[in-house]
Amino acid sequence: MMLFLYVTRNAAVERNAAVIEILGNISFRYAETEDPSFCQEEHLVFLVKLGGEWFIADVETKYDWFVGMYQQKDYDIF
């Protein structure tokens, strides 16, 4: 079983644009272990307001452990 919990930490709104800082917590357990595991990531979500509705314009991950681990290596995910 996997549990996702997202918490909004900061939000800044200025006219038709907004930036929201979101902390994502993921709890899970590998099949071969009894101990729980945990992963945490910070995201910046950029929003834009068009025609009175908010849309996600971009999402940046402040620290992506996967990218940090594999970006300098010869690694093909496909």
Backbone as XML, in Angstrom:
<?xml version="1.0"?>
<chain id="A" units="angstrom">
  <residue number="1" name="MET">
    <atom name="N" x="0.836" y="-1.179" z="0.000"/>
    <atom name="CA" x="0.000" y="0.000" z="0.000"/>
    <atom name="C" x="0.879" y="1.240" z="0.000"/>
  </residue>
  <residue number="2" name="MET">
    <atom name="N" x="0.441" y="2.258" z="-0.721"/>
    <atom name="CA" x="1.161" y="3.504" z="-0.808"/>
    <atom name="C" x="0.252" y="4.627" z="-0.321"/>
  </residue>
  <residue number="3" name="LEU">
    <atom name="N" x="0.807" y="5.561" z="0.429"/>
    <atom name="CA" x="0.038" y="6.676" z="0.954"/>
    <atom name="C" x="0.687" y="7.976" z="0.497"/>
  </residue>
  <residue number="4" name="PHE">
    <atom name="N" x="-0.092" y="8.837" z="-0.147"/>
    <atom name="CA" x="0.383" y="10.137" z="-0.602"/>
    <atom name="C" x="-0.257" y="11.220" z="0.249"/>
  </residue>
  <residue number="5" name="LEU">
    <atom name="N" x="0.537" y="12.175" z="0.687"/>
    <atom name="CA" x="0.032" y="13.314" z="1.446"/>
    <atom name="C" x="0.693" y="14.568" z="0.889"/>
  </residue>
  <residue number="6" name="TYR">
    <atom name="N" x="-0.119" y="15.510" z="0.446"/>
    <atom name="CA" x="0.406" y="16.757" z="-0.094"/>
    <atom name="C" x="-0.026" y="17.902" z="0.807"/>
  </residue>
  <residue number="7" name="VAL">
    <atom name="N" x="0.938" y="18.759" z="1.156"/>
    <atom name="CA" x="0.695" y="19.879" z="2.054"/>
    <atom name="C" x="1.143" y="21.164" z="1.360"/>
  </residue>
  <residue number="8" name="THR">
    <atom name="N" x="0.274" y="22.165" z="1.355"/>
    <atom name="CA" x="0.633" y="23.477" z="0.820"/>
    <atom name="C" x="1.390" y="24.234" z="1.895"/>
  </residue>
  <residue number="9" name="ARG">
    <atom name="N" x="2.603" y="24.667" z="1.547"/>
    <atom name="CA" x="3.420" y="25.376" z="2.531"/>
    <atom name="C" x="3.326" y="26.883" z="2.362"/>
  </residue>
  <residue number="10" name="ASN">
    <atom name="N" x="3.463" y="27.362" z="1.159"/>
    <atom name="CA" x="3.410" y="28.803" z="0.890"/>
    <atom name="C" x="2.641" y="29.032" z="-0.397"/>
  </residue>
  <residue number="11" name="ALA">
    <atom name="N" x="1.997" y="30.176" z="-0.493"/>
    <atom name="CA" x="1.305" y="30.556" z="-1.713"/>
    <atom name="C" x="1.457" y="32.062" z="-1.907"/>
  </residue>
  <residue number="12" name="ALA">
    <atom name="N" x="1.741" y="32.450" z="-3.133"/>
    <atom name="CA" x="1.854" y="33.864" z="-3.473"/>
    <atom name="C" x="1.004" y="34.126" z="-4.708"/>
  </residue>
  <residue number="13" name="VAL">
    <atom name="N" x="0.054" y="35.047" z="-4.581"/>
    <atom name="CA" x="-0.841" y="35.382" z="-5.690"/>
    <atom name="C" x="-0.632" y="36.840" z="-6.045"/>
  </residue>
  <residue number="14" name="GLU">
    <atom name="N" x="-0.449" y="37.093" z="-7.334"/>
    <atom name="CA" x="-0.298" y="38.458" z="-7.813"/>
    <atom name="C" x="-1.053" y="38.588" z="-9.128"/>
  </residue>
  <residue number="15" name="ARG">
    <atom name="N" x="-2.187" y="39.236" z="-9.062"/>
    <atom name="CA" x="-3.086" y="39.431" z="-10.203"/>
    <atom name="C" x="-3.481" y="38.107" z="-10.843"/>
  </residue>
  <residue number="16" name="ASN">
    <atom name="N" x="-2.973" y="37.824" z="-12.026"/>
    <atom name="CA" x="-3.366" y="36.622" z="-12.755"/>
    <atom name="C" x="-2.311" y="35.525" z="-12.718"/>
  </residue>
  <residue number="17" name="ALA">
    <atom name="N" x="-1.439" y="35.569" z="-11.729"/>
    <atom name="CA" x="-0.396" y="34.554" z="-11.599"/>
    <atom name="C" x="-0.252" y="34.162" z="-10.130"/>
  </residue>
  <residue number="18" name="ALA">
    <atom name="N" x="0.140" y="32.924" z="-9.914"/>
    <atom name="CA" x="0.332" y="32.443" z="-8.542"/>
    <atom name="C" x="1.414" y="31.375" z="-8.532"/>
  </residue>
  <residue number="19" name="VAL">
    <atom name="N" x="2.087" y="31.273" z="-7.400"/>
    <atom name="CA" x="3.079" y="30.220" z="-7.171"/>
    <atom name="C" x="2.729" y="29.566" z="-5.842"/>
  </residue>
  <residue number="20" name="ILE">
    <atom name="N" x="2.620" y="28.258" z="-5.846"/>
    <atom name="CA" x="2.297" y="27.509" z="-4.637"/>
    <atom name="C" x="3.414" y="26.521" z="-4.365"/>
  </residue>
  <residue number="21" name="GLU">
    <atom name="N" x="3.913" y="26.508" z="-3.138"/>
    <atom name="CA" x="4.930" y="25.542" z="-2.729"/>
    <atom name="C" x="4.212" y="24.364" z="-2.080"/>
  </residue>
  <residue number="22" name="ILE">
    <atom name="N" x="4.445" y="23.189" z="-2.609"/>
    <atom name="CA" x="3.776" y="21.984" z="-2.120"/>
    <atom name="C" x="4.818" y="20.971" z="-1.669"/>
  </residue>
  <residue number="23" name="LEU">
    <atom name="N" x="4.581" y="20.405" z="-0.501"/>
    <atom name="CA" x="5.438" y="19.356" z="0.036"/>
    <atom name="C" x="4.706" y="18.035" z="-0.139"/>
  </residue>
  <residue number="24" name="GLY">
    <atom name="N" x="5.325" y="17.119" z="-0.841"/>
    <atom name="CA" x="4.717" y="15.810" z="-1.074"/>
    <atom name="C" x="5.388" y="14.742" z="-0.239"/>
  </residue>
  <residue number="25" name="ASN">
    <atom name="N" x="4.603" y="14.038" z="0.542"/>
    <atom name="CA" x="5.110" y="12.947" z="1.376"/>
    <atom name="C" x="4.528" y="11.637" z="0.864"/>
  </residue>
  <residue number="26" name="ILE">
    <atom name="N" x="5.397" y="10.665" z="0.641"/>
    <atom name="CA" x="4.963" y="9.360" z="0.153"/>
    <atom name="C" x="5.456" y="8.305" z="1.132"/>
  </residue>
  <residue number="27" name="SER">
    <atom name="N" x="4.550" y="7.516" z="1.650"/>
    <atom name="CA" x="4.897" y="6.395" z="2.532"/>
    <atom name="C" x="4.568" y="5.100" z="1.801"/>
  </residue>
  <residue number="28" name="PHE">
    <atom name="N" x="5.475" y="4.148" z="1.861"/>
    <atom name="CA" x="5.269" y="2.881" z="1.179"/>
    <atom name="C" x="6.100" y="1.796" z="1.846"/>
  </residue>
  <residue number="29" name="ARG">
    <atom name="N" x="5.877" y="0.559" z="1.428"/>
    <atom name="CA" x="6.649" y="-0.566" z="1.956"/>
    <atom name="C" x="7.024" y="-1.470" z="0.798"/>
  </residue>
  <residue number="30" name="TYR">
    <atom name="N" x="8.319" y="-1.784" z="0.700"/>
    <atom name="CA" x="8.773" y="-2.748" z="-0.297"/>
    <atom name="C" x="8.236" y="-4.125" z="0.060"/>
  </residue>
  <residue number="31" name="ALA">
    <atom name="N" x="7.901" y="-4.925" z="-0.935"/>
    <atom name="CA" x="7.286" y="-6.238" z="-0.720"/>
    <atom name="C" x="8.155" y="-7.160" z="0.113"/>
  </residue>
  <residue number="32" name="GLU">
    <atom name="N" x="9.469" y="-7.050" z="-0.029"/>
    <atom name="CA" x="10.357" y="-7.980" z="0.667"/>
    <atom name="C" x="10.774" y="-7.530" z="2.074"/>
  </residue>
  <residue number="33" name="THR">
    <atom name="N" x="10.218" y="-6.416" z="2.556"/>
    <atom name="CA" x="10.585" y="-5.929" z="3.884"/>
    <atom name="C" x="9.351" y="-5.690" z="4.744"/>
  </residue>
  <residue number="34" name="GLU">
    <atom name="N" x="9.571" y="-5.633" z="6.032"/>
    <atom name="CA" x="8.506" y="-5.301" z="6.980"/>
    <atom name="C" x="8.523" y="-3.824" z="7.351"/>
  </residue>
  <residue number="35" name="ASP">
    <atom name="N" x="9.682" y="-3.184" z="7.153"/>
    <atom name="CA" x="9.844" y="-1.783" z="7.551"/>
    <atom name="C" x="9.271" y="-0.835" z="6.511"/>
  </residue>
  <residue number="36" name="PRO">
    <atom name="N" x="8.605" y="0.231" z="6.949"/>
    <atom name="CA" x="8.073" y="1.214" z="5.999"/>
    <atom name="C" x="9.194" y="2.083" z="5.428"/>
  </residue>
  <residue number="37" name="SER">
    <atom name="N" x="8.980" y="2.610" z="4.237"/>
    <atom name="CA" x="9.905" y="3.545" z="3.598"/>
    <atom name="C" x="9.188" y="4.873" z="3.404"/>
  </residue>
  <residue number="38" name="PHE">
    <atom name="N" x="9.963" y="5.906" z="3.122"/>
    <atom name="CA" x="9.406" y="7.250" z="3.072"/>
    <atom name="C" x="10.156" y="8.061" z="2.021"/>
  </residue>
  <residue number="39" name="CYS">
    <atom name="N" x="9.463" y="8.892" z="1.299"/>
    <atom name="CA" x="10.060" y="9.774" z="0.303"/>
    <atom name="C" x="9.382" y="11.134" z="0.434"/>
  </residue>
  <residue number="40" name="GLN">
    <atom name="N" x="10.147" y="12.193" z="0.289"/>
    <atom name="CA" x="9.591" y="13.534" z="0.405"/>
    <atom name="C" x="10.154" y="14.404" z="-0.713"/>
  </residue>
  <residue number="41" name="GLU">
    <atom name="N" x="9.280" y="15.159" z="-1.375"/>
    <atom name="CA" x="9.708" y="16.060" z="-2.443"/>
    <atom name="C" x="9.032" y="17.414" z="-2.276"/>
  </residue>
  <residue number="42" name="GLU">
    <atom name="N" x="9.717" y="18.463" z="-2.725"/>
    <atom name="CA" x="9.154" y="19.809" z="-2.708"/>
    <atom name="C" x="8.906" y="20.246" z="-4.138"/>
  </residue>
  <residue number="43" name="HIS">
    <atom name="N" x="7.705" y="20.772" z="-4.386"/>
    <atom name="CA" x="7.330" y="21.209" z="-5.725"/>
    <atom name="C" x="6.894" y="22.667" z="-5.696"/>
  </residue>
  <residue number="44" name="LEU">
    <atom name="N" x="7.207" y="23.382" z="-6.772"/>
    <atom name="CA" x="6.670" y="24.714" z="-6.992"/>
    <atom name="C" x="5.679" y="24.596" z="-8.143"/>
  </residue>
  <residue number="45" name="VAL">
    <atom name="N" x="4.436" y="24.980" z="-7.896"/>
    <atom name="CA" x="3.387" y="24.913" z="-8.911"/>
    <atom name="C" x="3.080" y="26.342" z="-9.346"/>
  </residue>
  <residue number="46" name="PHE">
    <atom name="N" x="3.246" y="26.591" z="-10.642"/>
    <atom name="CA" x="3.006" y="27.915" z="-11.207"/>
    <atom name="C" x="1.641" y="27.911" z="-11.891"/>
  </residue>
  <residue number="47" name="LEU">
    <atom name="N" x="0.786" y="28.851" z="-11.474"/>
    <atom name="CA" x="-0.569" y="28.942" z="-12.005"/>
    <atom name="C" x="-0.755" y="30.248" z="-12.767"/>
  </residue>
  <residue number="48" name="VAL">
    <atom name="N" x="-1.646" y="30.216" z="-13.732"/>
    <atom name="CA" x="-2.016" y="31.421" z="-14.474"/>
    <atom name="C" x="-3.541" y="31.451" z="-14.570"/>
  </residue>
  <residue number="49" name="LYS">
    <atom name="N" x="-4.102" y="32.652" z="-14.424"/>
    <atom name="CA" x="-5.558" y="32.809" z="-14.477"/>
    <atom name="C" x="-5.946" y="33.336" z="-15.856"/>
  </residue>
  <residue number="50" name="LEU">
    <atom name="N" x="-6.748" y="32.533" z="-16.565"/>
    <atom name="CA" x="-7.209" y="32.904" z="-17.904"/>
    <atom name="C" x="-8.719" y="32.785" z="-17.953"/>
  </residue>
  <residue number="51" name="GLY">
    <atom name="N" x="-9.381" y="33.847" z="-18.366"/>
    <atom name="CA" x="-10.836" y="33.812" z="-18.468"/>
    <atom name="C" x="-11.524" y="33.489" z="-17.163"/>
  </residue>
  <residue number="52" name="GLY">
    <atom name="N" x="-10.934" y="33.905" z="-16.049"/>
    <atom name="CA" x="-11.528" y="33.671" z="-14.740"/>
    <atom name="C" x="-11.257" y="32.303" z="-14.141"/>
  </residue>
  <residue number="53" name="GLU">
    <atom name="N" x="-10.495" y="31.456" z="-14.842"/>
    <atom name="CA" x="-10.165" y="30.124" z="-14.327"/>
    <atom name="C" x="-8.663" y="29.968" z="-14.157"/>
  </residue>
  <residue number="54" name="TRP">
    <atom name="N" x="-8.256" y="29.225" z="-13.130"/>
    <atom name="CA" x="-6.844" y="28.983" z="-12.863"/>
    <atom name="C" x="-6.388" y="27.722" z="-13.583"/>
  </residue>
  <residue number="55" name="PHE">
    <atom name="N" x="-5.199" y="27.818" z="-14.210"/>
    <atom name="CA" x="-4.596" y="26.690" z="-14.916"/>
    <atom name="C" x="-3.157" y="26.506" z="-14.450"/>
  </residue>
  <residue number="56" name="ILE">
    <atom name="N" x="-2.716" y="25.270" z="-14.427"/>
    <atom name="CA" x="-1.320" y="24.990" z="-14.094"/>
    <atom name="C" x="-0.472" y="25.295" z="-15.316"/>
  </residue>
  <residue number="57" name="ALA">
    <atom name="N" x="0.501" y="26.192" z="-15.151"/>
    <atom name="CA" x="1.385" y="26.574" z="-16.242"/>
    <atom name="C" x="2.674" y="25.763" z="-16.226"/>
  </residue>
  <residue number="58" name="ASP">
    <atom name="N" x="3.145" y="25.411" z="-15.028"/>
    <atom name="CA" x="4.408" y="24.669" z="-14.914"/>
    <atom name="C" x="4.517" y="24.105" z="-13.508"/>
  </residue>
  <residue number="59" name="VAL">
    <atom name="N" x="5.306" y="23.059" z="-13.376"/>
    <atom name="CA" x="5.619" y="22.467" z="-12.073"/>
    <atom name="C" x="7.116" y="22.209" z="-12.042"/>
  </residue>
  <residue number="60" name="GLU">
    <atom name="N" x="7.772" y="22.704" z="-11.007"/>
    <atom name="CA" x="9.199" y="22.453" z="-10.804"/>
    <atom name="C" x="9.375" y="21.650" z="-9.528"/>
  </residue>
  <residue number="61" name="THR">
    <atom name="N" x="10.237" y="20.661" z="-9.596"/>
    <atom name="CA" x="10.582" y="19.910" z="-8.399"/>
    <atom name="C" x="11.885" y="20.480" z="-7.866"/>
  </residue>
  <residue number="62" name="LYS">
    <atom name="N" x="11.853" y="20.960" z="-6.632"/>
    <atom name="CA" x="13.048" y="21.591" z="-6.061"/>
    <atom name="C" x="14.213" y="20.609" z="-5.950"/>
  </residue>
  <residue number="63" name="TYR">
    <atom name="N" x="13.934" y="19.407" z="-5.512"/>
    <atom name="CA" x="14.974" y="18.392" z="-5.425"/>
    <atom name="C" x="14.353" y="17.078" z="-5.873"/>
  </residue>
  <residue number="64" name="ASP">
    <atom name="N" x="14.799" y="16.598" z="-7.004"/>
    <atom name="CA" x="14.282" y="15.342" z="-7.535"/>
    <atom name="C" x="15.369" y="14.289" z="-7.364"/>
  </residue>
  <residue number="65" name="TRP">
    <atom name="N" x="15.220" y="13.409" z="-6.381"/>
    <atom name="CA" x="16.240" y="12.413" z="-6.076"/>
    <atom name="C" x="16.520" y="11.518" z="-7.278"/>
  </residue>
  <residue number="66" name="PHE">
    <atom name="N" x="15.502" y="11.230" z="-8.076"/>
    <atom name="CA" x="15.705" y="10.361" z="-9.232"/>
    <atom name="C" x="16.616" y="11.031" z="-10.252"/>
  </residue>
  <residue number="67" name="VAL">
    <atom name="N" x="16.311" y="12.277" z="-10.585"/>
    <atom name="CA" x="17.148" y="13.016" z="-11.529"/>
    <atom name="C" x="18.550" y="13.189" z="-10.966"/>
  </residue>
  <residue number="68" name="GLY">
    <atom name="N" x="18.658" y="13.553" z="-9.696"/>
    <atom name="CA" x="19.959" y="13.730" z="-9.073"/>
    <atom name="C" x="20.808" y="12.477" z="-9.104"/>
  </residue>
  <residue number="69" name="MET">
    <atom name="N" x="20.166" y="11.335" z="-9.018"/>
    <atom name="CA" x="20.895" y="10.077" z="-8.996"/>
    <atom name="C" x="21.328" y="9.633" z="-10.389"/>
  </residue>
  <residue number="70" name="TYR">
    <atom name="N" x="20.509" y="9.903" z="-11.404"/>
    <atom name="CA" x="20.753" y="9.319" z="-12.714"/>
    <atom name="C" x="21.117" y="10.304" z="-13.827"/>
  </residue>
  <residue number="71" name="GLN">
    <atom name="N" x="21.034" y="11.605" z="-13.602"/>
    <atom name="CA" x="21.257" y="12.529" z="-14.700"/>
    <atom name="C" x="22.698" y="12.530" z="-15.219"/>
  </residue>
  <residue number="72" name="GLN">
    <atom name="N" x="23.678" y="12.207" z="-14.400"/>
    <atom name="CA" x="25.068" y="12.188" z="-14.833"/>
    <atom name="C" x="25.534" y="10.807" z="-15.268"/>
  </residue>
  <residue number="73" name="LYS">
    <atom name="N" x="24.627" y="9.839" z="-15.328"/>
    <atom name="CA" x="24.993" y="8.475" z="-15.673"/>
    <atom name="C" x="24.392" y="8.096" z="-17.012"/>
  </residue>
  <residue number="74" name="ASP">
    <atom name="N" x="24.988" y="7.099" z="-17.630"/>
    <atom name="CA" x="24.451" y="6.574" z="-18.876"/>
    <atom name="C" x="23.291" y="5.662" z="-18.522"/>
  </residue>
  <residue number="75" name="TYR">
    <atom name="N" x="22.106" y="6.245" z="-18.490"/>
    <atom name="CA" x="20.914" y="5.530" z="-18.017"/>
    <atom name="C" x="19.767" y="5.810" z="-18.958"/>
  </residue>
  <residue number="76" name="ASP">
    <atom name="N" x="19.126" y="4.765" z="-19.437"/>
    <atom name="CA" x="17.975" y="4.901" z="-20.327"/>
    <atom name="C" x="16.768" y="4.297" z="-19.657"/>
  </residue>
  <residue number="77" name="ILE">
    <atom name="N" x="15.771" y="5.139" z="-19.378"/>
    <atom name="CA" x="14.597" y="4.653" z="-18.654"/>
    <atom name="C" x="13.674" y="3.827" z="-19.546"/>
  </residue>
  <residue number="78" name="PHE">
    <atom name="N" x="13.798" y="3.945" z="-20.856"/>
    <atom name="CA" x="12.913" y="3.203" z="-21.766"/>
    <atom name="C" x="13.523" y="1.908" z="-22.226"/>
  </residue>
</chain>
